[in-house]
Amino acid sequence: MGFSCDSAWRINWIKRHEKRKIEIYYSFDVFNQTRGWSLKPNIHNWRVFDNKVLNSNSKGIRGTKEYSYEKPSGITRILILGDSYTFGEDVSDDETYSYYLEQMLPHTEVINFGVHGYGHDQILIYLNKEGRKYHPDIVILGFYSDDCYRNMLKFRDYAKPKFELANNKLKMVNVPVPAPETVLSAEIQKLKFFDLINILYQPYYTKKGTFESQKSEITQAILKETAETIRGMNAIPIFVFLDGVVSKNFNEQLEPWEQNQFKFCEQNDIHCLFLRQYVAVKIKDTVKFKQSGHYGPDGHHVIAQGIKDYLIERNLFKMDSR
C-alpha cells in the first residue's frame, strides 16, 4: 500500500478484520492502548512466516529469554529498537540480528524491542515506557526509511499514536489509542465520502514539498528526542541504517539521503552506521542472500557482523576486557 493515508489503512484493517477475525494484523499481535499494538506475551513455539519459529517472553519481547529490569553484574546490555526488519519478520528467533549479535559479543544481553509496522513515534514511546526499565548500556535504533512515513500516520497496521509539533515541542495525539471494538463501532457512523476524498488527495499531497518538509521536521524532532532520552538513561545512542542491505547497488559512497542523515547524526552527537555502505566495502560481489522483502538469516547475520565491527572499531565495546 506504500505510504497511503489513514483512511486507506483503516479501511484495509476493517476488511482484513472482517475476513480473518484477527484483532490487529498478525495472530501474534495484541492491542496496546499506548502504542497501538505490541507482540503478544508468552508465545511458545508458534509456527509463522512459512514455518519459522516465534516465541515471546512474559513482557512481550521476542525470544524465550526472560530479562530482569536490573542489569546483571558484569554484563553489557544492548537494547535494539526498530520495526519488522529488527523484529525479524520472515525469520526464526535464532535468526534475527539481535540474536546473532549476542552470540558474537561475549558477556552481553541483546534485547530485541523490534515490533512490526512501527514508526519512530511508537519506538520512542516504547523506549520511554519500557526500554528505560532495563538500564541498557547501549541503545541501537534499527532505522528503516519507511518508518519516517509512518510518523505521519494515525492508522497503519492498526490505530496508532502520532506526534505533532507545538511550539517546537513534541505533542502526542490519538492517545489513548482506541480499542478494536471502538474502531469497529465507530465505522458505522463514518461518512465514506471523506475517506474517498482523503484517498484521492493523498498522491497529490505526498508530492507536495510541504509534505516532505513536514515529514522531515517531525522525524528529526522524534529522532533527536530519542537520542536525548537514551543519553538521559546513561546509555550510548547508535543509529544503524538498514536500508539497502540486500540491495544490488553496492556503491561505497553515501547516497544523498544518507548524507543528510549522517549530517543530522553528526550535529546531534549520535553514532551512526550505514550498513549498505558496510556491505559494499566488506563483502562486495560475494554477497548472496535474499534480494527483496524482509531479510533472510544471511541478511540478519551480516547486519550483526556490521554492528559488531562498528562497536569494536569505535571502542564502544572491548572484546579483550571481557
PyMOL commands that set and color helices and strands:
alter all, ss='L'
color gray80, all
select helices_A, chain A and resi 6-20+84-87+93-95+97-104+120-129+131-134+146-150+180-187+192-207+209-232+256-267+275-282+284-286+297-313+319-321
alter helices_A, ss='H'
color red, helices_A
select strands_A, chain A and resi 29-32+36-39+46-48+52-54+76-82+108-114+138-143+162-166+169-173+236-241+271-274
alter strands_A, ss='S'
color yellow, strands_A
deselect
rebuild
show_as cartoon
